[in-house]
Amino acid sequence: MLKKEKNQLKVEGNNVEILGKVTKQKTKYYKTSLNETLIINEYIGENSYWISDQLPKIVWNTNFVENKKIGKYVCKKATAVFRGSKVTAYYAPDLPFSFGPYKFSGLSGVILEVTEDENSVNSWKADLIESYVSKKIELMAPKNNTISYKEFIHLQENKDLEEVKRLTSSLPRGAVVHIDSPKRNGIEKKYEWEE
């Protein structure tokens, strides 16, 4: 993905590929130990959004004998399908909390590693495990400005479509444009409301 607009159009014969923009803002995730809702602070362009995502219940397969050591913990293997992606996780039964990174939870131990089976870019692994935090942390998202994850995805897809239309408006007169729905490359490929 390129920042410079002149590099956003790639022409090969009769095909034109449009590349997206890179944003500088980092997405922030806030999850409680109840694992039912995730509050996300994410951006579309320069606009900040507070998003509430009701997390789906993940059905894990834990019938594996494989173990993996992460830090000082011996972790057990589990697999599942999470929003259209097959994932493999390693969880530590010695940390008896049903908690994990990003939107993952539901195992009988803290999930220390999750990887999408067919795309290792979509992965999380614990680098440091601290079992004691000395100060209380309170996080409060603005209640009046929170939207659902479904609403945010809709806003994001509309913004992407507007950007494609803007970029294709500079093509020569008579150019035929076919806009395909982009394939989702993130870990979430299909949402509950799309089933």
Sequence and secondary structure as in RCSB ss.txt:
>XXXX:A:sequence
MLKKEKNQLKVEGNNVEILGKVTKQKTKYYKTSLNETLIINEYIGENSYWISDQLPKIVWNTNFVENKKIGKYVC
KKATAVFRGSKVTAYYAPDLPFSFGPYKFSGLSGVILEVTEDENSVNSWKADLIESYVSKKIELMAPKNNTISYK
EFIHLQENKDLEEVKRLTSSLPRGAVVHIDSPKRNGIEKKYEWEE
>XXXX:A:secstr
  SSGGGSEEEETTEEEE         EEEE TT SEEEEEEEETTEEEEEEEE      B     EEEETTEEE
EEEEEEETTEEEEEEEETTS     STT   SSSEEEEEEETTEEEEEEE S   S  SS       STTEEEHH
HHHHHHHHHHHHHHHHHHTTS TT           SS  S GGG 
